[in-house]
Amino acid sequence: MIKLCGFPLSNYYNKVKFVLLEHQIAFEEVLVMPGQDALLLKHSPLGKVPYIQTEEGDLSESEVILEYLAARFPDKPIFARDPWEAAKERELITYVELYLELIARELYKEAFFGGTVTDDTRTRVEKLLLHHLPGFQRLAKFGPYLRGAHFSVADIAGYVSLPLVGIATQKIYGRDFLLEAGIDWKAYVGQIETRPAARRVSDDRKNYVESVRSQ
């Protein structure tokens, strides 16, 4: 059985978990925190999560894991059957993760973890996000899903990452860049959470937070 290693606060862990749940692929969760421990580095070369353990070995990076799952379980429509649609789903995932979430991630130290980011970082991140958002809007349909009327794997990436961009920019700049651009990510998240897999991911994340607070 596949073992999913990571922790429920990681959006990329939750991305893989959502896919596994959505497509009813059996898996076991193993709580692993990122770090530089020698044992962890044997499984995940940069000490990052998530990674999965399979009968053949370990595999890291969430998008690579999704590609593996799609190839291993061809009966599961993780990506669209149509090659063009599948490519457009991958394109949207890239825009969400590379051009929005990865950029906003530089704010998380202050937005979520009590640290401080430099003025240079604030300025650079703001410039990049405001430059990238119009490109994302040209692709994303929100009709109500990112590709239009039908839920897809792109929405799993959107569900776990877009809220972080909105919340982080609100906390750092006093304005939610997504809402300011007309992207109602809160309504979008509500739509996704009508799906049992999304609710499970959300509930598990909340339960994890509560367990950490109670320690």
N, C-alpha and C positions, 0 to 999 in steps of 0.2 A: 504494500500500500504506500502511496505517496505520503511523505511527511512534509508539511509546510512549516518552515522554521522562521520565527520572527515574533513580533508582538503587536497587539491590536491597536496601538496608536500610530503605527506606520501606515500611511496611505497606500504605499506600494504593496505591503503585506495584505492589506484589505482588498486591493485590486485583484490579486491572485485568489484570495479566499472567496471573493464574490463570484469569480468565474467558476471555481470549483463547486460552490454551492448552487449556482444558477444552472449548471449543466449536470448536476448530480453525479459528480466524480468523487469517489470515495477518497478520503484523506484523513490524516491525523495531524493535529496541531501540536507543535513543540515550541514552548516559550523560549526564545533566544533574543538576547539584547545585542545590539551592534557593539563592536569593540575591536581591540587589537590582541586579544588573547590568542596564543599560539594554536590552541585547539580549534577555535572558531575559524582562524585563517586557513586551516586545512579544508574547511568546508566552503567558506566564502572568501575568496582571495583578498578582498579589501575590507573584510570584517563587517560587511553590510548585510542588512536583511531587506527583503526576504530572500531565502534560498529554499530549494526543495531537495529532499533526499529521495532517490529512486533506487530501484534494484540495480541500476547501472552506475549510480554515483550521484554526485551533487551537481546542482545547477543554480546559478545566481542570475540576477537581473530580471525584474518582473516581466518585461516585454519578451525576453528570450524564453522565460518559463511559459508564457501564454502561447508562443509559437510551438514550443515542444508539446504542450497539451493538445493543441489543435492537430498536430501531426500524429500524436500517439492515439488520440481518440477521434478519428475521422468521422465517426457517427454523431459526434457532438458539434453542433453548428456554432462554434466559438466565434469564428469569423464568417461572414456571409459566404454562401456557396458561389455567388457570382464574383469572378475575379476583380471586376471594376469596383463593386461595392466593398469587397474586402480591402482593396487598396485605399479606398476613401475612408474606411474605418481606421486603418492604420495611420493615414494622414492626420485625421482628427486627434488620435491619441498622441501623435508626435507634437502637434500644436499645443495641446493641453499640457503635456508634461515638459517638453523642451523649452517652449517659448513663454509659458505662463508659470507653471508650478516651480520649475527649476530656478527661474529668476526670482520669484517671490520667496523661495526657500532661504535666501540670504537674509530675510527679515525675521525668520522664525526665532532666532536667538533672543531677540527682544520681544517679539510679539507673543511668544508662548512660553519662554523658558527663563524669563527674568534677567536676561543679559542686556547688552547694549550693542547697537550697530552704529557704525560711524556715519557722519554726515555724507561722506563720499559714497558710501554704500546706499544710503537713502536716495541720493540724487541719481546714481547710476541705475538702481532698480526701478525707480519711478520712470526714468526716461525709456528704459527698455520695455517695461510693461505697457506704457502708453503707446509705444511704437508697435508692439506686437498685437495688442488687443484688436485693432481694426482688421488685421489679417485673419485672426481667429473668427471674428464676426462674419467675414466674407465666406467662411467655410461652414460654420455651425448654423443649422436651420432652426433649432429649438421649436420643432413643429409637431409634438412637444419635445421630441428627442433630437439629439445632435445631427442625425442624418435625416430627420423628418418624422414620418408617422410611426416608424418602427424602432423599437429598442434594439440596441446593438452593443457590442463590446466597447465601442467608443464611449457609450454612456457609463460604463463601469469606471473607465478612467476619469470621465467628467465628474462622476458622483464622488469619488474619493479625493479629488484634487481641487476642483473649482472652489469649494467652500474655504479651503485653506488660503487661496489667493484673496478672496473677498475679505475674510476675517483679518488676515495679516495686514492688508493695506488699510483697512479701517483703523486698526490699532496703531499703526505707525504714522499714517498720514492724516488720520481723522476723516477719511473718506474711503468708501469701498469702491475700488476702481471698477469692479465688474458691474455693480449696480449703477454707478455713475455713467457707464457706457451703455446702459440699457439692458444688461444681462441679468435677469431676475433669477439668480442661481438658487435662491431660497425656494421659490416655487418649483424650479426644476428638480431640486433635491427631494421635495415633497412628492413629486410625480414618481421619481425612481423608487422611493420608499414604499410605494404600493406593492413592490415585489418582495416576496418572502425572503429571498437571499439578501436583499439590501437591508431589510429590517433585522435580520440575524447579525449582519456585519455591524450595524449601528448599535444594536443592543449589547453585543459582545464588547464593543469599544467602550460604551458607557459603563458596563459592569467592571471592566478592567480599570477604568479611571477611579471608580468608587472603591475598588479593592486596594488600589495604591494609596488613596487618601486615608483609608481606615487603618493603614499599617503604622 
